[in-house]
Amino acid sequence: MGDQAKLSAGDQTADFAVLKGSVGPDVVDIRKLYADTGMFTFDPGFTSTASCESALTYIDGEEGVLLHRGYPIGQLAESSSFMEVSYLLLNGELPSQQEMTDFNYTISRHTMVHEQLLQFYKGFRRDAHPMAVMCGVVGALSAFYHDSTDISDPEHRRISSHRLIAKMPTIAAAAYKFAIGQPFLYPDNSLSYTGNFLRMTFGVPAEEYELHPAVERAMDRIFILHADHEQNASTSTVRLAGSSGANPFACIAAGIACLWGPAHGGANEAALNMLREIGTPDKIPHYIERAKDKDDPFRLMGFGHRVYKNYDPRATVMQSTVREVLDALKVDDPLFETALQLEEIALNDDYFAEKKLFPNVDFYSGIILSAIGFPTTMFTVLFALARTVGWVAQWNEMISDPGQKIGRPRQLYTGPVQRDYVPLEKR
Ligand code: ACO
């Protein structure tokens, strides 16, 4: 028999199995807690609760480690491609050359969207936030691809996964084009996944689009850095939505909605806005004081993380990528200097050290994306594009799990106990 955990409350005692993962903290299996004791656990924000079993991504927040299927994120960002990482996340192993060629081919054959779907954009106001457009258009995919929504059929799941990954760049680029009033571009399947996205975003039908290799590489690396991140809020949203049997397009739309929030995917937009507000390094001390002030809602955006209590390994890659992109594009962005100094000052400040607040992936990404030419409103869209593969892989893992159940948390009820209705005239 493996390790056991004992819980005593009042005159009750119950034993629970302790489960071990391949690495990481052990987990107390409390599935029988309610049946055995009539009690629930209380864990708002899931700070101590493992909501599922997963073999996709591992994070050691104390050490600043992020692994996809065992491979360190730094190695993947340096040597792999977003398509290869996508294959790895979906299938569990790195592809052979033939498997890579086949996967690239399959994804490139799904890049077009149903022509009628493009009509949807015209229903939005031009000044709509592109994330609002993404929620609507991705949700609408389920109305177009009925032939891949039977979630009990592995082949349907495979096709819908490929469709989502392949169509996301087309949908995201169209959201941008609609906002600026330019015509949509159709995909060009002779380009890489990322090159095709850049062309659909920044190209125009009137002339040839010239891909900048350094930009294509940086963008691909940003996609790798955002591909998956364990059971974060949007991934948990996708799993929860999917646990009821909802189709994958609807589930990913739910993930996009969750990602939009400033505490999650919206943070890179907020981080760049913050750097612009700070402006020059001489203003940094003022903003550091504001971030430390309990009565001021201001937080240092791009700093802090629920899981990382050390440097986010993605921020390390992001910081070196900023230099590469600014050099390649010959852009001198003074905000990079402000960001570097802000990081240094914060890391040497007791408040941030005690609370273990370090730069996260969003701290530097805004500077790169802005140098490439993206408006801040597109930042979270890019995150959604890249995270789609993680969402889809996690959703597939959940559906394939024979022990999967509908997600249905319990609560600690603190409202009124039963009372009788009083007619309006008697109140
Ligand atoms: N600036 C100043 N203080 C902070 C910050 C920050 N960025 N982040 C956390 N703190 C403080 C909190 O005020 C709190 O202080 P207290 O203990 O005195 O009350 C303490 O640190 C712990 O913070 P919590 O919000 O309780 O930690 P939690 O794990 O719930 O939040 C979060 C993590 C939401 C990411 C938070 O650090 C934050 O708001 N950061 C800024 C937003 C951001 O960059 N989000 C991106 C996350 S990465 C991603 O989604 C890809």
Residues whose N, C-alpha, C, O or C-beta is under 5 A from the ligand:
A	BS01	ACO	P262 A263 H264 G265 A267 A291 R299 L300 M301 G302 F303 G304 H305 R306 K355 N360
